[in-house]
Amino acid sequence: MAVVGGVATIALAAPSAADPDIDSESAAAVIDELQEQGYSVMVNGAPAGDTSLLETCRVTSIHNPGDPTTDPTTTTPVYVDVSCPITR
């Protein structure tokens, strides 16, 4: 906390780059956001590897080994765990 001109202010840390709102967005939206940030997204938990159903899935956790690269020819991998409803 810092006092500036007699007024106390609190500096809040910006969220991590790979920290989208997993509680309110579909897995597809979270994955799109991560890809826009420069990550190569690996999905764990999609039924039979079928990522076409990600609109109905939710992200349960994101495993981020590092910051996205600034080199446009490479990407940094991030692993996303999803939970999907059972489909038949």
C-alpha positions as CSV (number, residue, x, y, z in Angstrom):
1,M,0.0,0.0,0.0
2,A,1.3,3.5,-0.8
3,V,0.2,6.9,0.4
4,V,-0.1,9.4,-2.4
5,G,-1.1,12.9,-1.6
6,G,-2.7,11.8,1.7
7,V,-4.8,9.1,0.0
8,A,-3.9,5.4,0.5
9,T,-3.9,3.4,-2.7
10,I,-3.5,-0.3,-3.2
11,A,-1.8,-1.6,-6.3
12,L,-3.3,-4.8,-7.6
13,A,-1.3,-7.3,-9.6
14,A,-2.4,-7.8,-13.1
15,P,-3.6,-11.4,-13.8
16,S,-1.2,-13.8,-15.3
17,A,-1.2,-14.0,-19.1
18,A,-2.4,-17.6,-19.0
19,D,-5.2,-16.9,-16.5
20,P,-8.5,-16.5,-18.3
21,D,-11.7,-16.7,-16.3
22,I,-12.2,-20.5,-16.3
23,D,-15.3,-20.3,-14.1
24,S,-17.6,-18.4,-16.5
25,E,-16.3,-19.2,-20.0
26,S,-16.6,-22.4,-22.0
27,A,-13.5,-24.5,-22.7
28,A,-13.6,-23.3,-26.3
29,A,-13.5,-19.7,-25.2
30,V,-10.7,-20.2,-22.8
31,I,-8.6,-22.1,-25.4
32,D,-9.2,-19.4,-28.0
33,E,-8.1,-16.8,-25.5
34,L,-4.9,-18.7,-24.7
35,Q,-4.1,-19.2,-28.4
36,E,-4.6,-15.5,-29.0
37,Q,-2.0,-14.9,-26.2
38,G,0.5,-17.0,-28.2
39,Y,0.2,-20.4,-26.5
40,S,0.0,-23.8,-28.1
41,V,-2.9,-25.4,-26.2
42,M,-2.9,-29.1,-25.4
43,V,-6.3,-30.4,-24.2
44,N,-6.6,-33.1,-21.6
45,G,-10.0,-34.7,-20.9
46,A,-12.0,-34.2,-24.1
47,P,-14.1,-37.3,-24.7
48,A,-12.1,-39.6,-27.0
49,G,-10.0,-36.6,-28.0
50,D,-13.0,-35.0,-29.7
51,T,-12.4,-31.2,-29.3
52,S,-15.5,-30.3,-31.4
53,L,-17.6,-30.5,-28.2
54,L,-15.6,-27.9,-26.2
55,E,-18.4,-25.4,-26.2
56,T,-20.2,-27.7,-23.7
57,C,-17.1,-28.4,-21.6
58,R,-15.5,-26.4,-18.7
59,V,-11.9,-25.9,-17.9
60,T,-10.9,-27.3,-14.5
61,S,-7.2,-26.2,-14.6
62,I,-4.5,-24.7,-16.7
63,H,-0.9,-26.0,-16.4
64,N,1.4,-23.2,-17.7
65,P,5.1,-24.0,-17.9
66,G,6.1,-20.5,-18.8
67,D,5.2,-17.2,-20.4
68,P,4.2,-17.1,-24.1
69,T,7.1,-16.5,-26.5
70,T,7.5,-13.3,-28.3
71,D,9.0,-15.2,-31.3
72,P,6.2,-15.4,-33.9
73,T,7.7,-18.6,-35.3
74,T,7.3,-20.6,-32.1
75,T,4.7,-21.1,-29.4
76,T,4.8,-22.0,-25.7
77,P,2.8,-25.1,-24.8
78,V,0.1,-24.8,-22.1
79,Y,-2.0,-27.8,-20.9
80,V,-5.7,-27.4,-20.3
81,D,-7.7,-29.9,-18.3
82,V,-11.4,-30.0,-19.2
83,S,-14.5,-31.6,-17.9
84,C,-17.2,-32.4,-20.4
85,P,-20.8,-33.7,-19.9
86,I,-21.3,-37.3,-20.9
87,T,-22.5,-37.7,-24.4
88,R,-23.8,-40.7,-26.3
